[in-house]
Amino acid sequence: MSKKNGTIRESYNDRVFLTLIYIFLSILMIVILYPLVYIVSASISSPEAVTSGQVWLWPVDFSLEGYIEVFNNSDVIRGFRNSILYTIGYTLIAVFLTVIFAYPLSRKNFYGKTFFMIFILVTMLFYGGLIPEYLVVQQLGMLDTPWAILIPKAMAVWQIIIARTFFYTSIPEELVEASEMDGCSSIRFLWHVVIPLSKPIIAVLALMYAVFQWNSYFDAMIFLRTEDLFPLQLELREILITQSESGANQDIAEQQKRQQLANLMQYSLIVVSSIPVLIIYPFAQKYFVKGMLLGSVKG
């Protein structure tokens, strides 16, 4: 770099490097944004335009037929209600268990913390498999109940490590010792001191658990049989299958129309199922970067 008229001029190599960076980031942005724009555009286009491939970026023959068809289905409303209840319940349980498990592991004088850390790391590296998990859920009597969604995966090892690192670096031992000298119990210290000082990591944990549960689909398909308990993701799958198969006994024109509507509903359902996460994320964003950075160092 060189200085001229009080400003720093970039060298030729720097300008070339920055140009390549801008080109790379622009291509990356297009690759990421294009599928999102396409899905939204397809969801508000006519079924014929979507099926014939006329939609490639912007909406063609504006239509809300896909959304109308989705929200006229009572199963979607029921799936929304179940998914919201599962997400709220699972997030509360998971954050509570993660905090009370991670905080003791962050304290130097906690006896056996090395053993517990090795124990949870082994569970992260070696997964028993679907059949043992199914048998455990069955033996505990949680099969085809909401507890099968809320309990078995209510604590993630990676989130425990992040929370433990945050507590270790943010809650000094001197503060713990001062509270003990004042006669404060560990539970009271955790509730009145640690929790208020840990809002960034709690927001990060809540967002990570909530997004995981909202998008969760496989566990519900394995453990649930009663349709009244199905979350939104499973209801969407059932709707798409029904839409695709309902035209088996109809004439060719009607079958083609139903297939076009099913194709359109795929895009509408993707948008509908993504809205809650898009609404929650801006409120947790200000804590997200701070919590992730503090919780990811000195692991």
Backbone torsions as a table, in degrees:
resi	resn	phi	psi	omega
1	MET	NA	150.8	178.4
2	SER	-133.2	152.7	-178.7
3	LYS	-100.5	135.3	176.8
4	LYS	-150.9	126.0	-178.8
5	ASN	56.3	38.6	175.9
6	GLY	80.0	-2.5	179.2
7	THR	-113.8	153.5	-179.4
8	ILE	-92.4	118.6	178.9
9	ARG	-90.9	136.5	-180.0
10	GLU	-80.0	146.3	179.0
11	SER	-72.9	169.3	179.8
12	TYR	-60.9	-43.2	-179.7
13	ASN	-63.8	-39.4	178.4
14	ASP	-63.3	-42.2	-179.9
15	ARG	-64.7	-39.8	177.6
16	VAL	-64.5	-43.5	-179.5
17	PHE	-63.2	-45.4	179.2
18	LEU	-63.9	-38.0	178.1
19	THR	-61.9	-44.1	177.9
20	LEU	-63.1	-38.9	177.7
21	ILE	-62.3	-44.8	179.3
22	TYR	-63.6	-40.8	178.9
23	ILE	-63.6	-44.9	179.9
24	PHE	-61.9	-45.7	-179.7
25	LEU	-66.1	-35.1	178.2
26	SER	-65.5	-44.4	177.4
27	ILE	-62.3	-42.9	179.5
28	LEU	-62.1	-41.7	179.4
29	MET	-63.0	-41.3	179.4
30	ILE	-64.6	-41.9	-179.9
31	VAL	-62.1	-36.8	-178.6
32	ILE	-78.6	-42.3	-173.5
33	LEU	-77.9	-32.4	-173.5
34	TYR	-58.0	-48.3	179.0
35	PRO	-60.5	-34.7	179.9
36	LEU	-67.7	-45.5	178.9
37	VAL	-63.6	-40.2	-178.9
38	TYR	-63.7	-42.8	-178.9
39	ILE	-63.5	-45.0	179.3
40	VAL	-64.2	-42.9	-180.0
41	SER	-64.0	-43.1	-180.0
42	ALA	-65.2	-34.0	-177.3
43	SER	-69.2	-22.0	179.9
44	ILE	-112.8	22.4	174.7
45	SER	-106.8	169.9	179.5
46	SER	-74.4	151.0	179.6
47	PRO	-57.2	-37.5	-179.2
48	GLU	-65.4	-41.2	-179.6
49	ALA	-65.5	-38.0	179.8
50	VAL	-67.8	-46.8	-176.8
51	THR	-66.8	-36.5	-177.8
52	SER	-80.7	-4.1	176.6
53	GLY	82.2	15.4	179.4
54	GLN	-72.1	-23.8	-179.2
55	VAL	-87.0	116.2	174.8
56	TRP	-128.7	-18.0	173.9
57	LEU	-145.8	-60.9	-177.2
58	TRP	-100.2	160.5	179.9
59	PRO	-61.6	145.6	177.1
60	VAL	-124.5	129.0	-177.3
61	ASP	54.1	72.4	-175.2
62	PHE	-47.5	131.1	-178.9
63	SER	-156.5	140.2	175.7
64	LEU	-106.6	22.8	-175.3
65	GLU	-61.6	-37.2	179.8
66	GLY	-64.0	-45.0	179.2
67	TYR	-66.4	-40.0	178.9
68	ILE	-61.6	-43.3	-179.9
69	GLU	-65.5	-37.5	-179.7
70	VAL	-66.3	-48.4	-174.5
71	PHE	-80.9	-11.9	171.8
72	ASN	-78.6	-9.5	179.6
73	ASN	-90.5	117.0	-177.4
74	SER	-64.2	-24.4	179.4
75	ASP	-64.9	-31.7	179.0
76	VAL	-65.6	-44.6	178.4
77	ILE	-61.7	-43.5	178.8
78	ARG	-64.3	-41.3	178.4
79	GLY	-64.0	-39.1	176.8
80	PHE	-60.1	-47.8	-179.0
81	ARG	-59.9	-46.7	-179.4
82	ASN	-64.4	-42.4	-179.5
83	SER	-64.1	-39.4	178.4
84	ILE	-64.3	-44.4	179.4
85	LEU	-64.4	-44.1	178.5
86	TYR	-61.9	-43.8	-177.0
87	THR	-65.5	-45.3	179.7
88	ILE	-65.1	-48.1	-178.6
89	GLY	-63.3	-46.0	-179.3
90	TYR	-63.9	-42.0	-179.3
91	THR	-63.9	-44.2	179.0
92	LEU	-62.1	-46.4	-179.4
93	ILE	-64.4	-46.4	-175.8
94	ALA	-65.8	-43.2	179.5
95	VAL	-65.1	-42.9	179.3
96	PHE	-60.0	-48.7	-178.8
97	LEU	-65.6	-39.7	-179.2
98	THR	-64.4	-42.8	-178.3
99	VAL	-66.1	-47.8	-176.6
100	ILE	-71.9	-17.9	176.0
101	PHE	-88.7	-38.6	-174.8
102	ALA	-77.8	-35.1	-175.7
103	TYR	-62.4	-48.9	177.0
104	PRO	-58.6	-35.5	180.0
105	LEU	-67.4	-18.2	-179.2
106	SER	-87.0	-9.6	-177.1
107	ARG	-94.1	137.0	-174.3
108	LYS	-65.8	-34.4	-174.4
109	ASN	-91.6	11.8	178.9
110	PHE	-78.2	117.9	-176.3
111	TYR	-73.3	128.7	176.5
112	GLY	88.1	11.9	-176.8
113	LYS	-66.7	-31.6	177.1
114	THR	-63.9	-42.7	178.4
115	PHE	-60.2	-46.5	-178.2
116	PHE	-66.4	-36.0	177.9
117	MET	-65.0	-44.4	177.5
118	ILE	-62.9	-39.1	-178.9
119	PHE	-61.0	-47.2	-178.1
120	ILE	-73.5	-30.8	177.5
121	LEU	-66.3	-35.8	177.1
122	VAL	-62.5	-40.6	179.4
123	THR	-67.5	-25.7	177.8
124	MET	-76.3	-34.4	-176.1
125	LEU	-84.5	-32.2	-175.7
126	PHE	-122.3	112.5	179.8
127	TYR	-99.9	131.5	-175.3
128	GLY	-64.9	-30.2	-179.9
129	GLY	112.4	170.6	-173.8
130	LEU	-70.5	-40.8	-176.1
131	ILE	-65.1	-48.4	175.6
132	PRO	-59.1	-38.5	179.1
133	GLU	-64.0	-42.3	179.3
134	TYR	-63.7	-41.9	-179.3
135	LEU	-65.6	-38.1	178.2
136	VAL	-63.5	-46.3	178.9
137	VAL	-61.3	-40.2	179.9
138	GLN	-66.3	-46.4	-178.3
139	GLN	-65.4	-29.3	178.4
140	LEU	-82.4	-0.2	177.4
141	GLY	73.2	21.6	-177.8
142	MET	-97.5	-1.8	-177.4
143	LEU	-62.7	134.6	-179.4
144	ASP	59.9	35.0	173.0
145	THR	-132.7	160.0	177.9
146	PRO	-60.4	-24.5	-179.0
147	TRP	-64.5	-26.8	177.6
148	ALA	-64.7	-23.0	177.5
149	ILE	-91.6	-32.7	-172.0
150	LEU	-85.6	-33.3	-166.4
151	ILE	-97.8	-52.4	-167.5
152	PRO	-55.2	-33.7	-178.5
153	LYS	-118.5	38.9	-174.5
154	ALA	-80.9	-1.3	179.4
155	MET	-145.5	120.5	-177.8
156	ALA	-104.0	137.9	-176.6
157	VAL	-63.2	-43.1	-177.9
158	TRP	-61.6	-41.6	178.3
159	GLN	-66.5	-34.2	177.0
160	ILE	-63.9	-42.7	-179.3
161	ILE	-64.6	-42.3	179.0
162	ILE	-62.6	-45.9	-179.4
163	ALA	-65.9	-41.9	179.4
164	ARG	-59.9	-44.5	179.0
165	THR	-63.6	-39.2	178.0
166	PHE	-62.6	-48.4	-179.4
167	PHE	-62.7	-38.9	-177.2
168	TYR	-65.2	-38.7	-176.1
169	THR	-90.4	-18.4	-173.3
170	SER	-107.9	-22.1	-178.9
171	ILE	-109.8	100.5	-175.8
172	PRO	-69.8	150.9	179.4
173	GLU	-63.0	-31.7	-179.5
174	GLU	-61.4	-35.0	178.6
175	LEU	-67.8	-38.5	178.0
176	VAL	-65.8	-45.4	-179.2
177	GLU	-64.4	-38.2	178.5
178	ALA	-64.3	-39.3	179.1
179	SER	-68.1	-36.8	178.2
180	GLU	-66.1	-37.8	178.1
181	MET	-65.7	-29.1	178.0
182	ASP	-85.2	2.5	177.7
183	GLY	83.7	17.7	-179.6
184	CYS	-81.0	129.4	178.1
185	SER	-73.5	163.1	-178.0
186	SER	-63.7	-40.5	-179.6
187	ILE	-65.9	-42.5	179.6
188	ARG	-66.1	-39.0	177.5
189	PHE	-63.6	-42.2	178.6
190	LEU	-61.7	-43.9	-174.4
191	TRP	-75.3	-43.1	-172.4
192	HIS	-93.8	-18.0	-178.0
193	VAL	-117.0	-53.3	-174.0
194	VAL	-67.7	-47.5	-176.5
195	ILE	-61.4	-48.2	178.6
196	PRO	-61.9	-30.4	179.6
197	LEU	-83.3	-4.4	-172.9
198	SER	-115.2	26.3	-178.6
199	LYS	-58.9	-39.9	-179.5
200	PRO	-60.7	-46.1	-176.9
201	ILE	-72.4	-32.6	177.4
202	ILE	-66.9	-39.4	177.1
203	ALA	-63.5	-40.5	178.8
204	VAL	-64.5	-45.8	179.8
205	LEU	-61.8	-44.6	-179.2
206	ALA	-61.3	-42.8	-179.7
207	LEU	-65.6	-43.4	-178.4
208	MET	-65.4	-44.8	179.3
209	TYR	-67.2	-40.7	-177.4
210	ALA	-65.5	-43.6	179.5
211	VAL	-64.3	-41.6	178.6
212	PHE	-59.6	-47.2	-176.8
213	GLN	-70.2	-37.6	-179.2
214	TRP	-63.6	-37.1	-179.5
215	ASN	-89.0	-4.0	-177.1
216	SER	-65.6	137.0	-175.0
217	TYR	-139.1	-39.7	-171.8
218	PHE	-67.5	-43.7	-178.6
219	ASP	-60.4	-42.5	179.0
220	ALA	-63.0	-37.8	-179.8
221	MET	-67.5	-31.9	-178.4
222	ILE	-82.9	-42.6	-169.1
223	PHE	-98.5	-14.9	-176.0
224	LEU	-109.7	140.2	176.6
225	ARG	-121.7	-30.5	-178.6
226	THR	-78.6	125.7	-175.7
227	GLU	-64.3	-28.1	180.0
228	ASP	-65.1	-16.7	-179.0
229	LEU	-99.6	-3.7	-175.6
230	PHE	-64.6	135.8	171.8
231	PRO	-77.5	175.1	-175.9
232	LEU	-59.4	-42.9	-177.1
233	GLN	-60.3	-39.9	179.6
234	LEU	-72.5	-35.9	176.5
235	GLU	-63.2	-40.0	179.7
236	LEU	-62.5	-40.3	178.3
237	ARG	-62.5	-44.1	-179.8
238	GLU	-64.1	-39.0	-179.6
239	ILE	-64.4	-44.9	-179.6
240	LEU	-63.3	-40.9	178.9
241	ILE	-64.9	-43.0	179.9
242	THR	-63.1	-43.8	-179.6
243	GLN	-62.7	-35.8	-177.3
244	SER	-74.8	-30.8	-174.2
245	GLU	-98.3	-12.4	-173.2
246	SER	-68.2	-16.7	-177.0
247	GLY	-93.6	14.6	-175.4
248	ALA	-61.7	-34.9	-176.7
249	ASN	-104.1	15.5	-177.5
250	GLN	-105.3	168.8	179.6
251	ASP	-71.4	171.1	-172.7
252	ILE	-63.3	-41.0	-179.2
253	ALA	-62.6	-42.9	-180.0
254	GLU	-68.1	-39.3	177.3
255	GLN	-61.4	-42.2	179.9
256	GLN	-63.7	-40.6	179.3
257	LYS	-64.8	-43.4	180.0
258	ARG	-64.8	-37.2	179.4
259	GLN	-67.3	-39.3	177.2
260	GLN	-63.1	-41.4	178.9
261	LEU	-66.0	-38.2	178.2
262	ALA	-63.4	-41.0	177.2
263	ASN	-62.6	-41.6	179.5
264	LEU	-66.2	-39.3	-178.5
265	MET	-64.1	-28.9	178.1
266	GLN	-56.7	-45.7	-178.2
267	TYR	-71.4	-39.7	178.9
268	SER	-63.8	-39.5	-179.3
269	LEU	-68.2	-35.9	177.6
270	ILE	-62.6	-44.2	179.6
271	VAL	-65.1	-45.1	-178.4
272	VAL	-61.9	-42.5	-177.2
273	SER	-74.4	-16.6	-178.9
274	SER	-92.4	-17.3	-173.7
275	ILE	-59.5	-47.2	-178.2
276	PRO	-57.8	-41.2	179.7
277	VAL	-66.4	-39.7	179.1
278	LEU	-66.1	-29.9	178.3
279	ILE	-74.4	-39.6	-176.0
280	ILE	-73.5	-38.3	-170.2
281	TYR	-56.6	-45.3	-179.1
282	PRO	-58.4	-33.1	-178.8
283	PHE	-72.2	-28.8	-179.2
284	ALA	-96.7	-6.2	-173.5
285	GLN	-63.0	-38.3	-176.2
286	LYS	-66.0	-25.1	176.7
287	TYR	-90.6	-20.4	-168.2
288	PHE	-64.5	-50.5	-176.8
289	VAL	-64.1	-47.3	-179.0
290	LYS	-61.4	-45.6	-179.0
291	GLY	-66.1	-40.6	-179.7
292	MET	-67.1	-41.0	-178.4
293	LEU	-68.5	-42.9	180.0
294	LEU	-69.2	-32.3	-176.6
295	GLY	-87.6	-5.9	-174.7
296	SER	-105.9	-5.5	-179.9
297	VAL	-100.6	157.5	178.8
298	LYS	54.5	37.2	-179.8
299	GLY	-68.6	NA	NA
